[in-house]
């Protein structure tokens, strides 16, 4: 099997940075989500990769002034849940944002209660699916399946799994595909490779961008799926310090900042990995806005948030690493989401074969149940391989 890889490394949206030699940092996929029964857990064992568990229950929520938040999160969660349930009875799908704003709970809420609900939307929906709530389906946005058990990081780097899978494969790096025709794949430099079967794992963002030309028409349902599904965005700002200057107990630290969604979610790598690193997340619209800042301005923005959270004496980081997945030409986003009026059936239309079995599609976006995850991408490839071998 010949693998054509546009980048100079394997993994795609799985990218372990070793800019800090003593601390491998995952800039893309980071967690095995639900380690019980997850195929990546078995893969980690086979690769000899250690796991470090984290928990969403190990969390701290700070108010706008940095004090621990003592408000009624249960009430806000109930309002959001009821809003999405009410949307499910409508004749047509709407966005998660529209569902919340149309609900009696939102209309009757105070400004502080609305800020809390906006935080919950951002942390539980926008960050989870990389989608702006104004685009995420209220009906099917969260219809993915999950594995049980805690989530786990890989202290040695997620790329340990990719390296294990890549053993013995013929991989051609810096091979940017520009065109796909029956039995032929053309690269940007004009070279071409013949193939009896082609498996296309281009991310949804690249497929929708149209930079790779398909010489023959694809199935209409597949084209419609590419256009209708959304490509989400989640970016990280990894800040390294000499020692932790924040509470070391919780894995997750949330913040009800003045600008909803901006630097609202942080992960401390101190409890799980023993590393003095804070990872700030931005998703959807905020992630897109931050991508347009320079590294210096991004770090300054993150540091300003940390000073608001922990006090004006909070020190600047010693170094930082920043992702911009939306500007990466080989991904054009982080992972797919179910936009308004799309669902598992849309994804099934994207998956499978075209051109009488000469062209197959795989990747997380093709998975009806496990979209947006590394295990979904892994399972999709396995399913396509099994279908081809049994054909």
Order of alpha helices (4+ residues) and beta strands (2+ residues): beta-beta-beta-beta-alpha-beta-beta-alpha-alpha-alpha-alpha-beta-alpha-beta-beta-beta-beta-beta-alpha-beta-alpha-beta-beta-beta-beta-alpha-beta-alpha-alpha-beta-beta-alpha-beta-beta-alpha
